[in-house]
Amino acid sequence: MCWSATADLTAGTAITAVGLVCVAGVVRARRLRELPVAELPLLLGAHQLVEAAVWSAGGGCSRATTAWAVIALPVLPVWVPLGVLLAAAPEAGRRLWAPAAVGLATAAVLAYCLATRPVTAEIRGHTLGYGVNVPWMPLLLTGYLFATLGSLLLAGDRRLRLLGAVLAAGALACSALWRLEFASAWCAFAAIASALVVGWVRRPGPRSPVA
């Protein structure tokens, strides 16, 4: 999330461009198992662009609001742990099944909530507040964080662990700023995370056979 439609649009465009670079790098290196992680900046960039539409609509209950919630809630807790699991070395893969399983379960509940309940957005100063009636919120939040941040922190690759640490710090900082209704700085952390994914993609490593 950014502090205005213009900021979201600018950040989303830049992060999406970084995502295209990451995908091209993975395809060129023939490490196709790493595509989901390499595509993460594309997903984050699209998320920012969708939120620019939410700002422009003045919040409320709209298709853009629902699309934002779909990416943020059921998509990410599946995409991140499964992507990390797919890209992980065999010795690290065993400990990554737990975040993947928790992510699938968490996403299933969140997807049901989005399908059966309206999602709203409200402009609060320089932040957007999203509302959806989700039961068992502490439990689901724990599962969500374990699936997304936990999978990165448990990865064997130090670059992915650094990515997880940066995103964890970003989540804490942005939560504090959002509660103060000061400004959202998530787009800055998304940009940093995308740059780390570029470094991960460009690391030396063996090529995988083309499927």
mmCIF file of the C-alpha atoms, coordinates in Angstrom:
data_MODEL
# 
_entry.id   MODEL 
# 
loop_
_atom_site.group_PDB 
_atom_site.id 
_atom_site.type_symbol 
_atom_site.label_atom_id 
_atom_site.label_alt_id 
_atom_site.label_comp_id 
_atom_site.label_asym_id 
_atom_site.label_entity_id 
_atom_site.label_seq_id 
_atom_site.pdbx_PDB_ins_code 
_atom_site.Cartn_x 
_atom_site.Cartn_y 
_atom_site.Cartn_z 
_atom_site.occupancy 
_atom_site.B_iso_or_equiv 
_atom_site.pdbx_formal_charge 
_atom_site.auth_seq_id 
_atom_site.auth_comp_id 
_atom_site.auth_asym_id 
_atom_site.auth_atom_id 
_atom_site.pdbx_PDB_model_num 
ATOM 1   C CA . MET A 1 1   ? 0.000   0.000   0.000   1.00 0.00 ? 1   MET A CA 1 
ATOM 2   C CA . CYS A 1 2   ? 1.125   3.531   -0.763  1.00 0.00 ? 2   CYS A CA 1 
ATOM 3   C CA . TRP A 1 3   ? -0.062  6.919   0.465   1.00 0.00 ? 3   TRP A CA 1 
ATOM 4   C CA . SER A 1 4   ? -1.883  8.025   -2.711  1.00 0.00 ? 4   SER A CA 1 
ATOM 5   C CA . ALA A 1 5   ? -3.109  6.828   -6.089  1.00 0.00 ? 5   ALA A CA 1 
ATOM 6   C CA . THR A 1 6   ? -0.123  8.449   -7.807  1.00 0.00 ? 6   THR A CA 1 
ATOM 7   C CA . ALA A 1 7   ? 2.360   6.780   -5.461  1.00 0.00 ? 7   ALA A CA 1 
ATOM 8   C CA . ASP A 1 8   ? 0.690   3.391   -5.955  1.00 0.00 ? 8   ASP A CA 1 
ATOM 9   C CA . LEU A 1 9   ? 0.654   3.833   -9.724  1.00 0.00 ? 9   LEU A CA 1 
ATOM 10  C CA . THR A 1 10  ? 4.325   4.846   -9.841  1.00 0.00 ? 10  THR A CA 1 
ATOM 11  C CA . ALA A 1 11  ? 5.473   2.101   -7.480  1.00 0.00 ? 11  ALA A CA 1 
ATOM 12  C CA . GLY A 1 12  ? 3.318   -0.519  -9.159  1.00 0.00 ? 12  GLY A CA 1 
ATOM 13  C CA . THR A 1 13  ? 4.678   0.283   -12.601 1.00 0.00 ? 13  THR A CA 1 
ATOM 14  C CA . ALA A 1 14  ? 8.297   0.171   -11.408 1.00 0.00 ? 14  ALA A CA 1 
ATOM 15  C CA . ILE A 1 15  ? 7.870   -3.048  -9.416  1.00 0.00 ? 15  ILE A CA 1 
ATOM 16  C CA . THR A 1 16  ? 6.086   -4.725  -12.331 1.00 0.00 ? 16  THR A CA 1 
ATOM 17  C CA . ALA A 1 17  ? 9.006   -3.817  -14.590 1.00 0.00 ? 17  ALA A CA 1 
ATOM 18  C CA . VAL A 1 18  ? 11.389  -5.398  -12.061 1.00 0.00 ? 18  VAL A CA 1 
ATOM 19  C CA . GLY A 1 19  ? 9.206   -8.494  -12.101 1.00 0.00 ? 19  GLY A CA 1 
ATOM 20  C CA . LEU A 1 20  ? 9.560   -8.789  -15.871 1.00 0.00 ? 20  LEU A CA 1 
ATOM 21  C CA . VAL A 1 21  ? 13.351  -8.631  -15.454 1.00 0.00 ? 21  VAL A CA 1 
ATOM 22  C CA . CYS A 1 22  ? 13.199  -11.412 -12.841 1.00 0.00 ? 22  CYS A CA 1 
ATOM 23  C CA . VAL A 1 23  ? 11.069  -13.674 -15.012 1.00 0.00 ? 23  VAL A CA 1 
ATOM 24  C CA . ALA A 1 24  ? 13.316  -13.100 -18.023 1.00 0.00 ? 24  ALA A CA 1 
ATOM 25  C CA . GLY A 1 25  ? 16.378  -13.947 -15.905 1.00 0.00 ? 25  GLY A CA 1 
ATOM 26  C CA . VAL A 1 26  ? 14.923  -17.234 -14.678 1.00 0.00 ? 26  VAL A CA 1 
ATOM 27  C CA . VAL A 1 27  ? 13.813  -18.275 -18.168 1.00 0.00 ? 27  VAL A CA 1 
ATOM 28  C CA . ARG A 1 28  ? 17.227  -17.365 -19.601 1.00 0.00 ? 28  ARG A CA 1 
ATOM 29  C CA . ALA A 1 29  ? 18.976  -19.420 -16.905 1.00 0.00 ? 29  ALA A CA 1 
ATOM 30  C CA . ARG A 1 30  ? 16.534  -22.301 -17.440 1.00 0.00 ? 30  ARG A CA 1 
ATOM 31  C CA . ARG A 1 31  ? 15.728  -22.486 -13.723 1.00 0.00 ? 31  ARG A CA 1 
ATOM 32  C CA . LEU A 1 32  ? 12.037  -22.897 -14.388 1.00 0.00 ? 32  LEU A CA 1 
ATOM 33  C CA . ARG A 1 33  ? 11.237  -24.253 -10.913 1.00 0.00 ? 33  ARG A CA 1 
ATOM 34  C CA . GLU A 1 34  ? 12.058  -20.771 -9.613  1.00 0.00 ? 34  GLU A CA 1 
ATOM 35  C CA . LEU A 1 35  ? 9.414   -19.008 -11.715 1.00 0.00 ? 35  LEU A CA 1 
ATOM 36  C CA . PRO A 1 36  ? 6.832   -18.555 -8.902  1.00 0.00 ? 36  PRO A CA 1 
ATOM 37  C CA . VAL A 1 37  ? 9.347   -16.740 -6.680  1.00 0.00 ? 37  VAL A CA 1 
ATOM 38  C CA . ALA A 1 38  ? 10.670  -14.758 -9.649  1.00 0.00 ? 38  ALA A CA 1 
ATOM 39  C CA . GLU A 1 39  ? 7.097   -13.727 -10.456 1.00 0.00 ? 39  GLU A CA 1 
ATOM 40  C CA . LEU A 1 40  ? 6.541   -12.378 -6.943  1.00 0.00 ? 40  LEU A CA 1 
ATOM 41  C CA . PRO A 1 41  ? 7.465   -8.776  -7.952  1.00 0.00 ? 41  PRO A CA 1 
ATOM 42  C CA . LEU A 1 42  ? 4.905   -9.031  -10.766 1.00 0.00 ? 42  LEU A CA 1 
ATOM 43  C CA . LEU A 1 43  ? 2.260   -9.954  -8.198  1.00 0.00 ? 43  LEU A CA 1 
ATOM 44  C CA . LEU A 1 44  ? 3.323   -7.149  -5.838  1.00 0.00 ? 44  LEU A CA 1 
ATOM 45  C CA . GLY A 1 45  ? 3.370   -4.657  -8.696  1.00 0.00 ? 45  GLY A CA 1 
ATOM 46  C CA . ALA A 1 46  ? -0.095  -5.685  -9.851  1.00 0.00 ? 46  ALA A CA 1 
ATOM 47  C CA . HIS A 1 47  ? -1.282  -5.307  -6.258  1.00 0.00 ? 47  HIS A CA 1 
ATOM 48  C CA . GLN A 1 48  ? -0.066  -1.704  -6.171  1.00 0.00 ? 48  GLN A CA 1 
ATOM 49  C CA . LEU A 1 49  ? -1.722  -0.934  -9.517  1.00 0.00 ? 49  LEU A CA 1 
ATOM 50  C CA . VAL A 1 50  ? -5.014  -2.372  -8.292  1.00 0.00 ? 50  VAL A CA 1 
ATOM 51  C CA . GLU A 1 51  ? -4.805  -0.222  -5.179  1.00 0.00 ? 51  GLU A CA 1 
ATOM 52  C CA . ALA A 1 52  ? -4.304  2.867   -7.348  1.00 0.00 ? 52  ALA A CA 1 
ATOM 53  C CA . ALA A 1 53  ? -7.754  2.084   -8.754  1.00 0.00 ? 53  ALA A CA 1 
ATOM 54  C CA . VAL A 1 54  ? -9.127  1.756   -5.193  1.00 0.00 ? 54  VAL A CA 1 
ATOM 55  C CA . TRP A 1 55  ? -7.773  5.220   -4.362  1.00 0.00 ? 55  TRP A CA 1 
ATOM 56  C CA . SER A 1 56  ? -9.269  6.653   -7.557  1.00 0.00 ? 56  SER A CA 1 
ATOM 57  C CA . ALA A 1 57  ? -12.659 5.149   -6.713  1.00 0.00 ? 57  ALA A CA 1 
ATOM 58  C CA . GLY A 1 58  ? -12.571 6.771   -3.261  1.00 0.00 ? 58  GLY A CA 1 
ATOM 59  C CA . GLY A 1 59  ? -12.544 3.422   -1.489  1.00 0.00 ? 59  GLY A CA 1 
ATOM 60  C CA . GLY A 1 60  ? -15.899 1.791   -0.942  1.00 0.00 ? 60  GLY A CA 1 
ATOM 61  C CA . CYS A 1 61  ? -16.999 -1.617  -2.190  1.00 0.00 ? 61  CYS A CA 1 
ATOM 62  C CA . SER A 1 62  ? -15.825 -2.070  -5.775  1.00 0.00 ? 62  SER A CA 1 
ATOM 63  C CA . ARG A 1 63  ? -14.257 -4.624  -8.085  1.00 0.00 ? 63  ARG A CA 1 
ATOM 64  C CA . ALA A 1 64  ? -10.857 -3.056  -7.450  1.00 0.00 ? 64  ALA A CA 1 
ATOM 65  C CA . THR A 1 65  ? -11.329 -3.425  -3.691  1.00 0.00 ? 65  THR A CA 1 
ATOM 66  C CA . THR A 1 66  ? -12.272 -7.077  -4.095  1.00 0.00 ? 66  THR A CA 1 
ATOM 67  C CA . ALA A 1 67  ? -9.336  -7.703  -6.443  1.00 0.00 ? 67  ALA A CA 1 
ATOM 68  C CA . TRP A 1 68  ? -6.957  -6.124  -3.911  1.00 0.00 ? 68  TRP A CA 1 
ATOM 69  C CA . ALA A 1 69  ? -8.307  -8.367  -1.157  1.00 0.00 ? 69  ALA A CA 1 
ATOM 70  C CA . VAL A 1 70  ? -8.093  -11.514 -3.314  1.00 0.00 ? 70  VAL A CA 1 
ATOM 71  C CA . ILE A 1 71  ? -4.381  -10.940 -3.969  1.00 0.00 ? 71  ILE A CA 1 
ATOM 72  C CA . ALA A 1 72  ? -3.612  -9.947  -0.392  1.00 0.00 ? 72  ALA A CA 1 
ATOM 73  C CA . LEU A 1 73  ? -5.587  -12.653 1.393   1.00 0.00 ? 73  LEU A CA 1 
ATOM 74  C CA . PRO A 1 74  ? -5.990  -16.036 -0.350  1.00 0.00 ? 74  PRO A CA 1 
ATOM 75  C CA . VAL A 1 75  ? -3.371  -15.687 -3.119  1.00 0.00 ? 75  VAL A CA 1 
ATOM 76  C CA . LEU A 1 76  ? -0.197  -14.710 -1.235  1.00 0.00 ? 76  LEU A CA 1 
ATOM 77  C CA . PRO A 1 77  ? -0.329  -17.404 1.507   1.00 0.00 ? 77  PRO A CA 1 
ATOM 78  C CA . VAL A 1 78  ? -0.470  -20.023 -1.257  1.00 0.00 ? 78  VAL A CA 1 
ATOM 79  C CA . TRP A 1 79  ? 1.864   -18.426 -3.789  1.00 0.00 ? 79  TRP A CA 1 
ATOM 80  C CA . VAL A 1 80  ? 4.786   -17.667 -1.471  1.00 0.00 ? 80  VAL A CA 1 
ATOM 81  C CA . PRO A 1 81  ? 5.219   -20.986 0.412   1.00 0.00 ? 81  PRO A CA 1 
ATOM 82  C CA . LEU A 1 82  ? 4.568   -23.155 -2.649  1.00 0.00 ? 82  LEU A CA 1 
ATOM 83  C CA . GLY A 1 83  ? 6.958   -21.044 -4.698  1.00 0.00 ? 83  GLY A CA 1 
ATOM 84  C CA . VAL A 1 84  ? 9.669   -21.320 -2.055  1.00 0.00 ? 84  VAL A CA 1 
ATOM 85  C CA . LEU A 1 85  ? 9.051   -25.063 -1.725  1.00 0.00 ? 85  LEU A CA 1 
ATOM 86  C CA . LEU A 1 86  ? 9.317   -25.554 -5.482  1.00 0.00 ? 86  LEU A CA 1 
ATOM 87  C CA . ALA A 1 87  ? 12.571  -23.587 -5.690  1.00 0.00 ? 87  ALA A CA 1 
ATOM 88  C CA . ALA A 1 88  ? 14.148  -25.055 -2.547  1.00 0.00 ? 88  ALA A CA 1 
ATOM 89  C CA . ALA A 1 89  ? 17.010  -27.512 -2.456  1.00 0.00 ? 89  ALA A CA 1 
ATOM 90  C CA . PRO A 1 90  ? 15.934  -31.064 -1.490  1.00 0.00 ? 90  PRO A CA 1 
ATOM 91  C CA . GLU A 1 91  ? 17.481  -30.812 1.991   1.00 0.00 ? 91  GLU A CA 1 
ATOM 92  C CA . ALA A 1 92  ? 15.431  -27.661 2.736   1.00 0.00 ? 92  ALA A CA 1 
ATOM 93  C CA . GLY A 1 93  ? 12.236  -28.913 1.142   1.00 0.00 ? 93  GLY A CA 1 
ATOM 94  C CA . ARG A 1 94  ? 11.163  -31.148 4.021   1.00 0.00 ? 94  ARG A CA 1 
ATOM 95  C CA . ARG A 1 95  ? 10.817  -28.294 6.508   1.00 0.00 ? 95  ARG A CA 1 
ATOM 96  C CA . LEU A 1 96  ? 8.881   -26.192 3.977   1.00 0.00 ? 96  LEU A CA 1 
ATOM 97  C CA . TRP A 1 97  ? 5.907   -28.533 3.705   1.00 0.00 ? 97  TRP A CA 1 
ATOM 98  C CA . ALA A 1 98  ? 4.439   -27.194 6.961   1.00 0.00 ? 98  ALA A CA 1 
ATOM 99  C CA . PRO A 1 99  ? 4.207   -23.525 5.794   1.00 0.00 ? 99  PRO A CA 1 
ATOM 100 C CA . ALA A 1 100 ? 2.781   -24.722 2.460   1.00 0.00 ? 100 ALA A CA 1 
ATOM 101 C CA . ALA A 1 101 ? 0.076   -26.803 4.170   1.00 0.00 ? 101 ALA A CA 1 
ATOM 102 C CA . VAL A 1 102 ? -0.799  -24.016 6.610   1.00 0.00 ? 102 VAL A CA 1 
ATOM 103 C CA . GLY A 1 103 ? -0.934  -21.544 3.717   1.00 0.00 ? 103 GLY A CA 1 
ATOM 104 C CA . LEU A 1 104 ? -3.391  -23.704 1.792   1.00 0.00 ? 104 LEU A CA 1 
ATOM 105 C CA . ALA A 1 105 ? -5.657  -24.069 4.822   1.00 0.00 ? 105 ALA A CA 1 
ATOM 106 C CA . THR A 1 106 ? -5.492  -20.348 5.628   1.00 0.00 ? 106 THR A CA 1 
ATOM 107 C CA . ALA A 1 107 ? -6.194  -19.389 2.028   1.00 0.00 ? 107 ALA A CA 1 
ATOM 108 C CA . ALA A 1 108 ? -9.202  -21.703 1.865   1.00 0.00 ? 108 ALA A CA 1 
ATOM 109 C CA . VAL A 1 109 ? -10.846 -19.973 4.839   1.00 0.00 ? 109 VAL A CA 1 
ATOM 110 C CA . LEU A 1 110 ? -10.002 -16.496 3.526   1.00 0.00 ? 110 LEU A CA 1 
ATOM 111 C CA . ALA A 1 111 ? -11.294 -17.334 0.053   1.00 0.00 ? 111 ALA A CA 1 
ATOM 112 C CA . TYR A 1 112 ? -14.578 -18.529 1.565   1.00 0.00 ? 112 TYR A CA 1 
ATOM 113 C CA . CYS A 1 113 ? -14.895 -15.268 3.530   1.00 0.00 ? 113 CYS A CA 1 
ATOM 114 C CA . LEU A 1 114 ? -14.289 -13.187 0.411   1.00 0.00 ? 114 LEU A CA 1 
ATOM 115 C CA . ALA A 1 115 ? -16.796 -15.218 -1.579  1.00 0.00 ? 115 ALA A CA 1 
ATOM 116 C CA . THR A 1 116 ? -19.555 -14.844 1.002   1.00 0.00 ? 116 THR A CA 1 
ATOM 117 C CA . ARG A 1 117 ? -18.961 -11.405 2.522   1.00 0.00 ? 117 ARG A CA 1 
ATOM 118 C CA . PRO A 1 118 ? -18.439 -7.926  1.090   1.00 0.00 ? 118 PRO A CA 1 
ATOM 119 C CA . VAL A 1 119 ? -15.044 -6.208  1.159   1.00 0.00 ? 119 VAL A CA 1 
ATOM 120 C CA . THR A 1 120 ? -14.869 -2.462  1.769   1.00 0.00 ? 120 THR A CA 1 
ATOM 121 C CA . ALA A 1 121 ? -12.124 0.145   1.651   1.00 0.00 ? 121 ALA A CA 1 
ATOM 122 C CA . GLU A 1 122 ? -12.010 3.461   3.490   1.00 0.00 ? 122 GLU A CA 1 
ATOM 123 C CA . ILE A 1 123 ? -9.609  6.343   2.946   1.00 0.00 ? 123 ILE A CA 1 
ATOM 124 C CA . ARG A 1 124 ? -8.098  7.351   6.288   1.00 0.00 ? 124 ARG A CA 1 
ATOM 125 C CA . GLY A 1 125 ? -5.789  10.286  5.752   1.00 0.00 ? 125 GLY A CA 1 
ATOM 126 C CA . HIS A 1 126 ? -2.838  8.945   3.771   1.00 0.00 ? 126 HIS A CA 1 
ATOM 127 C CA . THR A 1 127 ? -3.787  5.288   4.232   1.00 0.00 ? 127 THR A CA 1 
ATOM 128 C CA . LEU A 1 128 ? -6.479  2.917   3.034   1.00 0.00 ? 128 LEU A CA 1 
ATOM 129 C CA . GLY A 1 129 ? -8.282  0.719   5.528   1.00 0.00 ? 129 GLY A CA 1 
ATOM 130 C CA . TYR A 1 130 ? -9.801  -2.492  4.208   1.00 0.00 ? 130 TYR A CA 1 
ATOM 131 C CA . GLY A 1 131 ? -12.657 -4.268  5.926   1.00 0.00 ? 131 GLY A CA 1 
ATOM 132 C CA . VAL A 1 132 ? -13.808 -7.879  5.603   1.00 0.00 ? 132 VAL A CA 1 
ATOM 133 C CA . ASN A 1 133 ? -15.581 -9.937  8.219   1.00 0.00 ? 133 ASN A CA 1 
ATOM 134 C CA . VAL A 1 134 ? -13.090 -12.733 8.935   1.00 0.00 ? 134 VAL A CA 1 
ATOM 135 C CA . PRO A 1 135 ? -13.614 -15.118 11.882  1.00 0.00 ? 135 PRO A CA 1 
ATOM 136 C CA . TRP A 1 136 ? -10.798 -16.440 14.065  1.00 0.00 ? 136 TRP A CA 1 
ATOM 137 C CA . MET A 1 137 ? -8.622  -13.500 13.012  1.00 0.00 ? 137 MET A CA 1 
ATOM 138 C CA . PRO A 1 138 ? -5.708  -14.143 15.451  1.00 0.00 ? 138 PRO A CA 1 
ATOM 139 C CA . LEU A 1 139 ? -5.473  -17.773 14.312  1.00 0.00 ? 139 LEU A CA 1 
ATOM 140 C CA . LEU A 1 140 ? -5.708  -16.896 10.624  1.00 0.00 ? 140 LEU A CA 1 
ATOM 141 C CA . LEU A 1 141 ? -3.156  -14.098 10.978  1.00 0.00 ? 141 LEU A CA 1 
ATOM 142 C CA . THR A 1 142 ? -0.744  -16.513 12.645  1.00 0.00 ? 142 THR A CA 1 
ATOM 143 C CA . GLY A 1 143 ? -1.239  -19.013 9.833   1.00 0.00 ? 143 GLY A CA 1 
ATOM 144 C CA . TYR A 1 144 ? -0.847  -16.295 7.203   1.00 0.00 ? 144 TYR A CA 1 
ATOM 145 C CA . LEU A 1 145 ? 2.440   -15.041 8.635   1.00 0.00 ? 145 LEU A CA 1 
ATOM 146 C CA . PHE A 1 146 ? 3.790   -18.564 9.113   1.00 0.00 ? 146 PHE A CA 1 
ATOM 147 C CA . ALA A 1 147 ? 2.965   -19.420 5.507   1.00 0.00 ? 147 ALA A CA 1 
ATOM 148 C CA . THR A 1 148 ? 4.413   -16.281 3.925   1.00 0.00 ? 148 THR A CA 1 
ATOM 149 C CA . LEU A 1 149 ? 7.221   -15.043 6.165   1.00 0.00 ? 149 LEU A CA 1 
ATOM 150 C CA . GLY A 1 150 ? 7.885   -18.427 7.747   1.00 0.00 ? 150 GLY A CA 1 
ATOM 151 C CA . SER A 1 151 ? 8.512   -20.145 4.428   1.00 0.00 ? 151 SER A CA 1 
ATOM 152 C CA . LEU A 1 152 ? 11.068  -17.506 3.454   1.00 0.00 ? 152 LEU A CA 1 
ATOM 153 C CA . LEU A 1 153 ? 12.808  -17.562 6.830   1.00 0.00 ? 153 LEU A CA 1 
ATOM 154 C CA . LEU A 1 154 ? 12.978  -21.377 6.736   1.00 0.00 ? 154 LEU A CA 1 
ATOM 155 C CA . ALA A 1 155 ? 14.396  -21.442 3.213   1.00 0.00 ? 155 ALA A CA 1 
ATOM 156 C CA . GLY A 1 156 ? 17.919  -22.729 2.856   1.00 0.00 ? 156 GLY A CA 1 
ATOM 157 C CA . ASP A 1 157 ? 18.977  -19.829 0.625   1.00 0.00 ? 157 ASP A CA 1 
ATOM 158 C CA . ARG A 1 158 ? 20.348  -16.876 2.583   1.00 0.00 ? 158 ARG A CA 1 
ATOM 159 C CA . ARG A 1 159 ? 18.923  -14.422 0.028   1.00 0.00 ? 159 ARG A CA 1 
ATOM 160 C CA . LEU A 1 160 ? 15.421  -15.748 0.597   1.00 0.00 ? 160 LEU A CA 1 
ATOM 161 C CA . ARG A 1 161 ? 15.934  -15.574 4.362   1.00 0.00 ? 161 ARG A CA 1 
ATOM 162 C CA . LEU A 1 162 ? 16.975  -11.934 3.958   1.00 0.00 ? 162 LEU A CA 1 
ATOM 163 C CA . LEU A 1 163 ? 13.850  -11.332 1.875   1.00 0.00 ? 163 LEU A CA 1 
ATOM 164 C CA . GLY A 1 164 ? 11.749  -12.812 4.671   1.00 0.00 ? 164 GLY A CA 1 
ATOM 165 C CA . ALA A 1 165 ? 13.457  -10.610 7.270   1.00 0.00 ? 165 ALA A CA 1 
ATOM 166 C CA . VAL A 1 166 ? 12.900  -7.464  5.173   1.00 0.00 ? 166 VAL A CA 1 
ATOM 167 C CA . LEU A 1 167 ? 9.230   -8.284  4.655   1.00 0.00 ? 167 LEU A CA 1 
ATOM 168 C CA . ALA A 1 168 ? 8.788   -9.028  8.363   1.00 0.00 ? 168 ALA A CA 1 
ATOM 169 C CA . ALA A 1 169 ? 10.292  -5.641  9.250   1.00 0.00 ? 169 ALA A CA 1 
ATOM 170 C CA . GLY A 1 170 ? 8.098   -4.007  6.638   1.00 0.00 ? 170 GLY A CA 1 
ATOM 171 C CA . ALA A 1 171 ? 4.965   -5.628  8.029   1.00 0.00 ? 171 ALA A CA 1 
ATOM 172 C CA . LEU A 1 172 ? 5.755   -4.326  11.529  1.00 0.00 ? 172 LEU A CA 1 
ATOM 173 C CA . ALA A 1 173 ? 6.606   -0.809  10.343  1.00 0.00 ? 173 ALA A CA 1 
ATOM 174 C CA . CYS A 1 174 ? 3.603   -0.511  8.054   1.00 0.00 ? 174 CYS A CA 1 
ATOM 175 C CA . SER A 1 175 ? 1.264   -1.824  10.743  1.00 0.00 ? 175 SER A CA 1 
ATOM 176 C CA . ALA A 1 176 ? 2.472   0.891   13.132  1.00 0.00 ? 176 ALA A CA 1 
ATOM 177 C CA . LEU A 1 177 ? 2.112   3.629   10.517  1.00 0.00 ? 177 LEU A CA 1 
ATOM 178 C CA . TRP A 1 178 ? -1.341  2.392   9.527   1.00 0.00 ? 178 TRP A CA 1 
ATOM 179 C CA . ARG A 1 179 ? -2.556  2.448   13.128  1.00 0.00 ? 179 ARG A CA 1 
ATOM 180 C CA . LEU A 1 180 ? -1.387  6.055   13.393  1.00 0.00 ? 180 LEU A CA 1 
ATOM 181 C CA . GLU A 1 181 ? -3.142  6.797   10.075  1.00 0.00 ? 181 GLU A CA 1 
ATOM 182 C CA . PHE A 1 182 ? 0.026   8.630   9.068   1.00 0.00 ? 182 PHE A CA 1 
ATOM 183 C CA . ALA A 1 183 ? 1.016   7.038   5.773   1.00 0.00 ? 183 ALA A CA 1 
ATOM 184 C CA . SER A 1 184 ? 1.524   3.624   4.281   1.00 0.00 ? 184 SER A CA 1 
ATOM 185 C CA . ALA A 1 185 ? 5.072   2.744   3.294   1.00 0.00 ? 185 ALA A CA 1 
ATOM 186 C CA . TRP A 1 186 ? 4.469   -0.811  2.103   1.00 0.00 ? 186 TRP A CA 1 
ATOM 187 C CA . CYS A 1 187 ? 5.265   0.141   -1.496  1.00 0.00 ? 187 CYS A CA 1 
ATOM 188 C CA . ALA A 1 188 ? 8.821   1.039   -0.390  1.00 0.00 ? 188 ALA A CA 1 
ATOM 189 C CA . PHE A 1 189 ? 9.293   -2.372  1.239   1.00 0.00 ? 189 PHE A CA 1 
ATOM 190 C CA . ALA A 1 190 ? 7.762   -4.052  -1.828  1.00 0.00 ? 190 ALA A CA 1 
ATOM 191 C CA . ALA A 1 191 ? 10.352  -2.267  -3.972  1.00 0.00 ? 191 ALA A CA 1 
ATOM 192 C CA . ILE A 1 192 ? 13.193  -3.401  -1.681  1.00 0.00 ? 192 ILE A CA 1 
ATOM 193 C CA . ALA A 1 193 ? 11.835  -6.951  -1.709  1.00 0.00 ? 193 ALA A CA 1 
ATOM 194 C CA . SER A 1 194 ? 11.667  -6.907  -5.505  1.00 0.00 ? 194 SER A CA 1 
ATOM 195 C CA . ALA A 1 195 ? 15.295  -5.771  -5.701  1.00 0.00 ? 195 ALA A CA 1 
ATOM 196 C CA . LEU A 1 196 ? 16.252  -8.696  -3.436  1.00 0.00 ? 196 LEU A CA 1 
ATOM 197 C CA . VAL A 1 197 ? 14.400  -11.082 -5.759  1.00 0.00 ? 197 VAL A CA 1 
ATOM 198 C CA . VAL A 1 198 ? 16.473  -9.697  -8.657  1.00 0.00 ? 198 VAL A CA 1 
ATOM 199 C CA . GLY A 1 199 ? 19.645  -10.519 -6.709  1.00 0.00 ? 199 GLY A CA 1 
ATOM 200 C CA . TRP A 1 200 ? 18.330  -14.008 -5.980  1.00 0.00 ? 200 TRP A CA 1 
ATOM 201 C CA . VAL A 1 201 ? 17.474  -14.603 -9.643  1.00 0.00 ? 201 VAL A CA 1 
ATOM 202 C CA . ARG A 1 202 ? 20.920  -13.433 -10.810 1.00 0.00 ? 202 ARG A CA 1 
ATOM 203 C CA . ARG A 1 203 ? 22.881  -15.602 -8.391  1.00 0.00 ? 203 ARG A CA 1 
ATOM 204 C CA . PRO A 1 204 ? 25.085  -18.259 -9.982  1.00 0.00 ? 204 PRO A CA 1 
ATOM 205 C CA . GLY A 1 205 ? 23.568  -21.703 -10.064 1.00 0.00 ? 205 GLY A CA 1 
ATOM 206 C CA . PRO A 1 206 ? 22.981  -24.790 -12.178 1.00 0.00 ? 206 PRO A CA 1 
ATOM 207 C CA . ARG A 1 207 ? 20.596  -24.683 -15.074 1.00 0.00 ? 207 ARG A CA 1 
ATOM 208 C CA . SER A 1 208 ? 17.523  -26.864 -14.993 1.00 0.00 ? 208 SER A CA 1 
ATOM 209 C CA . PRO A 1 209 ? 16.490  -28.895 -18.038 1.00 0.00 ? 209 PRO A CA 1 
ATOM 210 C CA . VAL A 1 210 ? 13.765  -27.322 -20.118 1.00 0.00 ? 210 VAL A CA 1 
ATOM 211 C CA . ALA A 1 211 ? 10.443  -29.061 -19.565 1.00 0.00 ? 211 ALA A CA 1 
# 
